């Protein structure tokens, strides 16, 4: 784990779970693998607090445990899964995607499960139904069956999955009380479990309860009592569901490709690529380099009916897509009117490359960007060749190259003519390596998000008094309005905040919104670069 | 490495004018101080994305942040009491204690060593009633009365020393009987057989704990 990643993980843990969990988490990330006693001793926290923190981290899937170095007889060792902590940055995006695909119900389901880490289906359904009922007008309530159907759809499309069970299959028969623990080195994917996406049969009927004020005590009591007795008949004890982040990431990746195609070519090409991706959703594995080959006939049949384009036009579009230098779509054969695939890994590489170029352009100017693009394309170039190809005067080209070199975006490759690396007899070639540069930029992004979070915390701390005052006044206003006060009283209370204070509050809110929004936007870049880097690594 | 030195005129692979400065030009001045912390930017950053989607995600993010502070997963260390133990401590509630966890995880999925006592969210207890039913009926006869008083005393001591376990058992009993009737009682009022409301036991630690700097209004 790099220093920037650890710092960002620490800030995220502190924001969501408090200082104690942050201390435990960062220490465990830095140390790698530790036992409970060692962790308590090194962090100098009371044992109970360490236990609580580990429970929280495990509930959210950020910490895993396994048999230690001394085997199953020794103490249990814990380690942190760093990428799960970094996913916390992306929660709003997951929730928004669920909303756009499955409406408010889907949105609330995903939000509940993300906030609680893992939940059973029945508890999720009840909580979401209650929340939806709360927002509905008086007299209406949300039926459980609707929520159940939304949940089932999320599971069918693999956005939710069961939490992997503990590997207790090899439990020894010698009356051991503890379930034997899986070895630390074995990495079980949740998808290895055959019932990963199987919905349990639960007996759940009813409607969401509205939280009423105390006047309705009687009805509430009886309803609550009934709910208590229903608990035992739920039927899905022990089956916990978690969000399938990988599936969301595949969805984001597909969206990025479709957007890129729409921007570069036109809307119709974007629709064609969307159709191709949709058709190959189930047949393509997560790490595949390209989708399954689809024939033009199939694509034509599968196009949405709103796009009634003629068959020859479709062929022209496909040819255009294949010839495009971004290489989103490739042709792999001629049967069935032409077999086409979407090149996923190449598309990701091109998107990452576009990101790098845009960063250089915005930081160093368009001429530096021209030099950068040139080096990406031509691999190795000498000083003189750079000047000639980029059509930039010598002095400025030199200046720009050295700036890029000092930022580590461009590397220098020495090719000696003689065994002694005499400078007069060595070629110095400038080059750009896409993958290391992408990693560098990714670390910079982590640092950026860390800086944004720290600045936001600083701004909040500076104006803490003002924020508290405004919160108190809002509370007073709300209570006055609830009890039906006159307009004069309300204005009197509102005037407790002076005009310059109001202005200060306004600018504070504006800054915090801007910082939050920037975090979301940097996270989009982080996602793209992470996907690219992961696609270059061989699947584990 | 002595190689071809001196065998001929040294030939450089680059010519002098390609270096970027001529013969007589002065080199750029050396830096005497480290580069500034916030150097002036040549190019301003591109403005942020705007739009409905962006605004919605911003609102989501801020909501998530606010609500995660109220979840039981947000762990605060219990404040260590540096002061003398006080009578009002018995009636101070709501402070997180280190040795209990505020939500109930599925212990079967976690290693045994992490198991700690689960603290049920403190439901208000109608303290008087169950205690009355538990107290043995005061029988007639003085000796019996005295005996009963003694057993009561002992029992009270036990109760005070193991207060929490008792409350939990009581709560469990009550949950089976009357789950929701308790919520209607104002928490402030009735607690553990005292006649005082809970704010009576405020020992003033929290007064003025907020920062007093730059306060315009006077504190009386």
Interface residues (C-beta under 8 A of the other chain):
Chain A: X15 X16 X17 X18 X19 X20 X21 X36 X45 X46 X48 X49 X51 X52 X53 X54 X55 X56 X58 X59 X60 X65 X75 X76 X91 X92 X93 X95 X96 X111 X115 X116 X117 X163 X166 X177 X178 X179 X181 X214 X217 X220 X221 X224 X225 X228 X238 X240 X362 X363 X364 X365 X383 X384 X394 X395 X398 X399 X417 X418 X419 X420 X422 X423 X424 X425 X426 X427 X464 X465 X468 X513 X514 X516 X517 X518 X519 X520 X521
Chain B: X1 X3 X4 X10 X11 X12 X13 X14 X18 X20 X42 X43 X45 X46 X48 X49 X53 X54 X56 X57 X58 X60 X61 X62 X64 X65 X67 X68 X71 X73 X74 X75 X76 X77 X98 X99 X101 X105 X106 X108 X109 X110 X111 X112 X113 X114 X116 X175 X178 X179 X180 X181 X183 X184 X210 X211 X214
